[in-house]
Amino acid sequence: MISNRLFASWLPHHPAAQWSSALILLISAWHLWLAGQVGLSVDEAHYGLYALHPALSYFDHPPMIGWLLIPSVSLGQAEWLLRLPAILLWALSNAVLYHVSLRLFPQQAWLGFWTLLLVNSAVMMQLLGLAPLPEAPLILFSLLSLLALLNIRESNSWQAWLGLGLCLGLAALSKYTAITLVISLLLIMLIERRFYWLSQLKTWIAVLVTLLMISPILIWNYQHEWLSFSYQLDHGTRDPNWLLGRFFAGQAAQLVVYGPLLFIGGLLSVLWLWRFWREPNARLVIIFALPILLLFGYGGGHKMTLPHWTALAWLFLAPLLIHWLYANWQRAWLKTLVVIHAIWVVGLTLALNLLLVMPQLAKAPNHPLQELHGWPEVVDRAQAWQSKLADQQQPVSLWVTNWTHASRLAWYAYPEPVYVDDRRIDQFDLWFPLPETLPEQALFIWPNYGDKLRDHATLRFERCQLLERIDYPDANQPSVYYHLYLCQPKGLL
């Protein structure tokens, strides 16, 4: 379904293609090395659990990332194995982005290389290229959807339409953000007056292909009272108050992790849509990015936007930004912005990678990446306590106070159940429903960066006794520490 020109246009003899290939290989090699050097983030462990509990869909996201991780977890639970699919997907996404960039602006032979360099300079993109998140398949299939649309505009062929239907379905199976792609396609049809699309059989066959692709999501939600849809609708507007400060906090976070050139230049491209209106391909990428930025821009006033949620928008805008830089390079302020961006991303990249591989450089409780460390050691100690207490005929289950801690605990303690002592509904209520009768004793794990022990009690347990504090990497200079508590429920005092 993918155009053969995806490969034909990657000319090995052209210096730009050679440098782009070398860049992708270098990034992939670094990610492969780094993949086994650091523990899992909350999201990585959570989606790893998707693969350990295969299903048609899940409470908070569609199933694609879980399905893609099944081969990895079937081989073992090593961190590098879990991250391998994300590394491969990122390499493929870079290759497709290179091709899309040249299709959009073919007059600039090096534009694809500079687009890849700009995208991969952003710290957030570096993390997305390593971590198995829903963004990994979403980015690839969204770029392929854009490529399919370019083919439709040129040939209007059955192959192009079926490719679009397939890629849209795969993107929707990756993350619900894919709904913005449908909005963008409708806008393109209206703006370019391609209403004849609606009268074509091939268009509706493509729609049918997409619907068939997303049927696992629909079936799962029907079986679970539409939990995912209600959660997603509530998730972005849970706080009814729209706060300007919260909106700007989300924008500031994006500025930091994407860098000033990509963030500021991308926003200027969107704001100057009228300047690009007569350039069909420039207008096209803006229309693909705009619904994403509006969705999370507005939602960011209700709930702070996490930086990776908008990654797809900046990817769409990156080729346009490089195209614009080519045309306006004589402007001094642009050169200054490029220099600031280079200094910014190099410094941030060095700091990030040093903290990833050398957590001892920062002390708790201020380590920005502290939650990546210590969980395997904590699980070992918790299981040792379980064995010790079991010898005394006192069965002890593992508990935490929220799902973010449960993800790491359940991953490293698999297949043992992990219970979450909170009031909200999440995926763990489906995987490990709370027992009708609480155990006589429960082993709670508290990270130093997590919820505080509430007056030596939890939501369901009235008395908790500290068993042990675990320091990582050691007690002399810990970057993170954890408390193990033994708790008893009401009525057993």
C-alpha positions in Angstrom: 0.0 0.0 0.0 3.0 2.3 0.5 4.3 4.0 -2.6 7.3 2.4 -4.2 8.8 5.8 -4.4 9.4 5.7 -0.7 12.4 3.5 -1.5 13.2 4.7 -5.0 13.6 8.3 -3.8 16.1 7.3 -1.1 19.1 7.6 -3.4 22.2 6.0 -1.7 24.5 8.0 -4.0 23.2 11.3 -2.9 25.1 12.9 0.0 21.9 14.0 1.7 20.6 10.4 1.7 23.9 9.1 2.9 24.1 11.5 5.8 20.5 10.9 6.7 21.1 7.1 6.7 24.2 7.6 8.9 22.2 9.8 11.3 19.4 7.2 11.7 21.9 4.5 12.3 23.8 6.5 14.8 20.7 7.4 16.7 19.5 3.8 16.7 22.9 2.5 17.9 22.8 5.0 20.8 19.3 4.0 21.7 20.2 0.3 21.6 23.0 0.9 24.0 21.0 3.1 26.3 18.0 0.8 26.4 19.7 -1.6 28.8 21.3 1.0 31.1 18.3 2.5 32.9 15.0 1.2 34.5 11.6 1.7 33.1 9.5 4.8 33.3 5.9 4.5 34.5 4.5 4.6 31.0 7.0 2.0 29.7 6.2 -0.4 32.4 2.4 0.2 32.0 2.5 -0.6 28.3 4.8 -3.6 28.9 1.9 -4.9 31.1 -0.4 -4.4 28.2 1.7 -7.1 26.4 1.7 -9.3 29.4 -2.1 -9.1 29.5 -3.1 -9.2 25.8 -6.6 -7.8 25.1 -8.6 -6.2 22.3 -8.1 -2.8 23.9 -7.4 -1.2 27.3 -8.9 1.3 29.7 -6.7 4.3 28.8 -5.4 3.6 25.3 -6.0 1.5 22.2 -4.1 -1.8 22.0 -1.4 -1.2 19.3 1.6 -0.6 21.6 0.7 -3.6 23.7 0.4 -5.8 20.6 3.7 -4.7 19.2 5.4 -5.5 22.5 4.1 -9.1 22.7 7.1 -10.6 20.8 9.5 -8.7 23.1 7.9 -9.9 26.4 7.7 -13.4 25.0 11.5 -13.4 24.9 11.9 -12.0 28.4 11.4 -8.9 30.6 14.8 -7.2 30.1 14.5 -3.4 29.6 16.3 -3.4 26.3 13.9 -6.1 24.9 10.9 -4.0 25.8 12.4 -0.9 24.2 13.5 -2.6 21.0 10.2 -2.1 19.1 10.2 1.6 19.9 13.7 1.9 18.6 12.8 0.2 15.3 9.6 2.2 14.9 11.6 5.4 15.4 14.1 4.5 12.8 11.3 3.7 10.3 9.6 7.0 11.2 12.8 8.9 10.4 13.0 7.2 7.1 9.4 8.0 6.2 9.8 11.6 7.5 12.8 12.0 5.2 10.8 10.9 2.2 7.8 13.0 3.1 10.0 16.1 3.5 11.3 15.6 -0.1 7.8 15.0 -1.4 6.6 18.2 0.2 9.4 20.4 -0.9 11.4 18.6 -3.7 13.3 21.7 -4.7 15.6 21.5 -1.7 17.7 18.3 -1.9 19.1 18.6 1.7 15.8 19.5 3.3 15.1 15.9 4.4 18.5 15.7 6.2 18.0 19.0 8.0 14.5 18.0 9.0 15.8 14.8 10.6 18.5 16.7 12.4 16.1 19.3 13.8 13.6 16.7 14.9 16.2 14.5 16.6 17.8 17.4 18.3 14.8 17.8 20.5 15.1 16.0 23.9 11.5 14.9 23.8 12.0 13.2 20.4 15.1 11.5 21.7 13.0 10.0 24.5 10.2 9.0 22.2 12.7 7.2 20.0 13.6 5.0 23.0 10.4 4.6 25.0 7.7 2.1 24.0 4.8 4.6 24.2 1.6 4.8 22.0 3.3 7.7 20.2 5.8 5.3 18.6 3.3 3.6 16.3 1.1 6.7 16.1 4.0 8.8 14.6 4.8 6.2 12.0 1.3 5.5 10.8 0.4 9.2 10.9 3.4 10.0 8.6 2.3 7.2 6.3 -1.2 8.6 6.3 0.2 12.0 5.1 2.2 10.2 2.5 -0.9 8.3 1.3 -2.7 11.6 1.0 0.1 13.1 -1.1 -0.4 10.0 -3.4 -4.1 10.6 -3.5 -3.7 14.2 -4.6 -1.4 13.1 -7.4 -3.1 9.9 -8.7 -6.4 9.4 -6.8 -5.7 5.6 -7.2 -7.2 2.7 -5.4 -3.8 1.8 -4.0 -3.5 5.3 -2.4 -7.0 5.2 -0.9 -6.6 1.7 0.5 -3.2 2.8 1.9 -4.8 5.8 3.6 -7.6 3.6 5.1 -5.1 1.1 6.4 -2.7 3.7 7.9 -5.6 5.7 9.5 -6.9 2.5 11.1 -3.4 1.6 12.4 -3.0 5.1 13.7 -6.3 4.9 15.5 -5.3 1.6 17.0 -2.2 3.4 18.4 -3.7 6.4 20.1 -7.0 8.3 20.2 -5.1 11.4 19.0 -5.5 9.9 15.5 -9.0 11.5 15.4 -7.2 14.8 14.5 -6.0 13.1 11.3 -9.7 12.7 10.2 -10.4 16.3 11.0 -7.4 17.4 8.9 -8.5 15.2 6.0 -12.0 16.8 6.1 -10.4 20.3 6.2 -8.2 19.5 3.2 -11.3 18.2 1.3 -13.1 21.5 2.0 -10.3 23.9 1.4 -9.1 22.2 -1.8 -12.7 21.6 -2.9 -12.2 17.9 -3.5 -15.9 17.1 -2.9 -15.8 14.5 -5.6 -14.0 12.3 -3.0 -17.4 11.7 -1.4 -18.9 10.3 -4.6 -16.1 7.7 -5.1 -16.4 4.1 -4.2 -12.7 3.9 -3.3 -13.2 6.6 -0.7 -15.9 4.7 1.1 -14.0 1.4 0.8 -11.1 3.2 2.6 -13.5 4.3 5.3 -14.7 0.8 5.6 -11.1 -0.5 5.9 -10.5 2.0 8.7 -13.7 1.0 10.6 -12.7 -2.7 10.3 -9.3 -1.9 11.6 -10.7 -0.1 14.7 -13.3 -2.8 15.5 -11.2 -4.2 18.4 -11.5 -0.9 20.2 -15.3 -0.8 19.6 -15.8 -4.4 20.7 -13.7 -3.9 23.9 -15.5 -0.7 24.8 -18.9 -2.2 24.2 -18.0 -5.1 26.5 -16.7 -2.6 29.2 -19.5 0.0 29.1 -17.5 2.4 26.9 -14.9 3.0 29.6 -12.1 4.3 27.3 -14.3 6.9 25.6 -15.8 8.2 28.9 -12.3 8.3 30.4 -10.8 10.2 27.5 -13.7 12.7 27.3 -13.3 13.4 31.0 -9.5 13.2 31.2 -8.9 16.5 29.3 -11.5 18.6 31.1 -11.6 17.0 34.6 -11.0 20.4 36.2 -13.9 22.6 34.9 -11.8 25.7 35.5 -9.7 26.8 32.5 -6.6 28.4 34.0 -4.2 30.6 31.9 -1.3 29.7 34.2 -1.8 26.0 33.6 -2.0 26.6 29.8 1.3 28.6 29.8 3.0 25.9 32.1 2.2 23.3 29.4 3.6 25.6 26.6 6.7 26.3 28.7 7.4 22.6 29.1 7.1 22.1 25.4 9.6 25.0 24.8 12.1 23.3 27.0 11.9 19.7 25.6 11.5 20.6 21.9 13.9 23.6 21.8 13.3 27.2 20.8 13.7 26.6 17.1 11.2 23.8 16.7 8.7 25.3 19.2 8.9 29.0 18.3 9.4 28.4 14.6 6.6 25.9 14.5 4.2 28.2 16.2 5.1 31.0 13.9 4.4 28.7 10.9 0.9 28.1 12.2 0.3 31.7 13.0 1.4 32.7 9.6 -0.9 30.2 7.8 -2.1 33.0 5.6 1.4 33.5 4.2 1.6 29.8 3.2 -2.0 29.7 1.9 -0.9 29.7 -1.8 1.6 26.9 -1.2 -0.5 23.7 -1.2 2.1 21.5 0.6 3.0 24.1 3.2 -0.7 24.6 3.9 -1.2 20.9 4.1 1.3 20.2 6.9 -0.1 23.2 8.9 -3.6 21.8 8.6 -2.4 18.4 9.8 -0.6 20.1 12.8 -3.3 22.6 13.7 -6.0 20.3 15.2 -3.4 18.7 17.5 -2.2 22.0 18.8 -5.7 23.4 19.3 -6.9 20.2 21.0 -4.1 20.1 23.5 -3.8 23.9 23.7 -7.4 24.2 24.8 -7.2 21.1 27.0 -4.0 22.4 28.6 -6.1 25.0 30.4 -8.1 22.3 32.1 -5.3 19.8 32.6 -1.6 20.6 32.0 -0.6 19.3 28.6 2.2 16.7 28.8 4.9 17.5 26.3 4.8 14.3 24.3 1.1 14.7 23.5 1.9 17.3 20.9 5.0 15.5 19.4 3.1 14.6 16.2 2.3 18.3 15.5 5.9 19.4 15.7 6.9 16.5 13.4 4.4 17.6 10.8 5.7 21.2 11.0 9.4 20.4 10.9 9.8 20.1 7.1 7.9 23.4 6.6 10.2 25.1 9.2 13.3 23.9 7.3 11.7 25.0 4.0 11.0 28.4 5.6 14.6 28.7 6.9 16.0 28.1 3.4 13.9 31.0 2.1 14.7 33.4 5.0 18.2 32.5 6.1 19.5 36.0 5.4 17.5 37.3 8.5 19.8 37.8 11.4 17.2 36.9 14.1 16.7 33.5 12.5 20.4 32.8 12.6 20.4 33.8 16.3 17.5 31.5 17.0 19.3 28.6 15.4 22.4 29.2 17.5 20.3 29.5 20.7 18.5 26.3 19.8 21.8 24.5 19.1 23.3 25.5 22.5 20.0 24.7 24.2 19.6 21.2 22.8 23.2 20.2 23.1 23.3 21.2 26.8 20.0 19.5 27.6 20.9 16.3 25.7 24.2 16.0 27.6 22.5 16.6 30.9 19.7 14.1 30.1 22.0 11.3 29.0 24.4 11.8 31.9 21.5 11.6 34.4 20.1 8.5 32.7 23.3 6.5 33.0 24.8 8.2 36.1 21.9 8.7 38.6 24.5 9.4 41.4 25.1 12.8 39.9 21.9 14.1 41.6 20.7 13.6 45.1 17.2 12.7 46.3 14.6 14.2 46.5 15.6 16.5 43.6 16.7 14.0 40.9 14.6 14.8 37.8 14.7 11.1 36.7 14.7 9.5 40.1 11.6 7.3 39.4 13.6 5.3 36.8 15.8 3.8 39.4 15.4 1.4 42.3 12.3 -0.6 41.4 13.9 -3.9 40.8 15.8 -3.7 44.1 12.6 -2.7 45.9 10.7 -5.7 44.4 13.4 -8.0 45.5 13.2 -6.7 49.1 9.4 -6.7 49.1 9.3 -10.4 48.0 11.9 -11.2 50.6 9.6 -9.7 53.2 6.7 -11.6 51.8 8.6 -14.9 52.1 9.6 -14.1 55.7 6.0 -13.2 56.7 4.6 -16.2 54.9 6.8 -18.5 57.0 4.7 -17.1 59.9 1.5 -18.1 58.2 0.7 -14.5 57.4 -0.1 -14.1 53.6 0.9 -10.6 52.4 -0.1 -9.0 49.1 1.6 -6.1 47.4 -0.1 -2.6 47.5 0.5 0.9 46.3 -1.4 4.2 46.5 -1.7 5.0 42.8 -1.4 3.4 39.4 2.0 5.0 38.5 3.7 3.1 41.3 1.7 0.0 40.4 3.0 -0.1 36.9 6.7 -0.6 37.9 5.8 -2.9 40.8 3.5 -5.1 38.7 6.1 -5.3 35.9 9.0 -6.3 38.1 6.9 -8.6 40.3 5.0 -10.2 37.4 2.9 -12.4 37.5 2.0 -11.5 41.1 -1.1 -9.2 41.5 -0.6 -5.6 42.6 -3.5 -3.7 44.2 -4.1 0.0 44.0 -5.5 1.7 47.1 -7.3 4.7 45.6 -10.8 5.8 44.6 -10.3 6.3 40.8 -11.0 3.6 38.2 -8.0 2.6 36.1 -6.6 -0.4 34.2 -5.5 -2.1 37.4 -9.1 -2.4 38.5 -9.6 -4.6 35.5 -6.3 -6.6 35.8 -6.4 -7.0 39.6 -9.8 -6.2 41.1 -9.7 -5.4 44.8 -10.6 -8.4 46.9 -14.0 -8.4 48.6 -12.3 -9.1 51.9 -9.2 -7.2 52.7 -6.1 -9.2 53.7 -5.1 -9.2 57.3 -1.8 -7.7 56.3 -0.7 -5.8 53.2 2.8 -4.7 52.1 2.8 -1.1 50.9 5.6 0.4 48.8 6.1 4.2 49.1 8.7 6.0 46.9 10.1 9.2 48.3 8.6 11.1 45.3 5.1 9.5 45.8 2.1 10.1 48.1 2.9 10.6 51.7 1.8 8.1 54.3 -1.4 9.6 55.7 -0.9 9.6 59.5 0.4 6.0 59.4 -2.7 4.8 57.6 -4.0 4.4 54.0 -7.4 4.7 52.4 -8.5 1.2 53.5 -5.9 0.2 56.1 -5.8 1.9 59.5 -2.4 1.0 60.9 0.9 0.8 59.1 4.3 -0.1 60.5 7.6 0.8 58.8 9.6 -2.3 57.9 12.5 -1.0 55.9 13.8 2.0 54.0 15.6 1.1 50.7 18.2 3.6 49.3 19.3 3.5 45.7 22.1 3.3 44.7 23.3 3.3 48.4 22.6 4.9 51.7 25.6 7.3 51.5 24.3 9.2 48.5 20.8 8.0 47.5 19.2 9.3 44.3 15.9 7.8 45.4 14.6 5.9 48.3 11.6 3.7 49.1 9.7 2.8 52.3 8.1 -0.6 52.9 5.2 -0.6 55.3 3.2 -3.5 56.7 -0.5 -2.4 57.0 -3.6 -3.8 58.6 -7.3 -3.0 57.7 -10.0 -1.7 59.9 -11.5 -4.1 62.4 -8.1 -5.8 63.1 -6.8 -3.4 65.6 
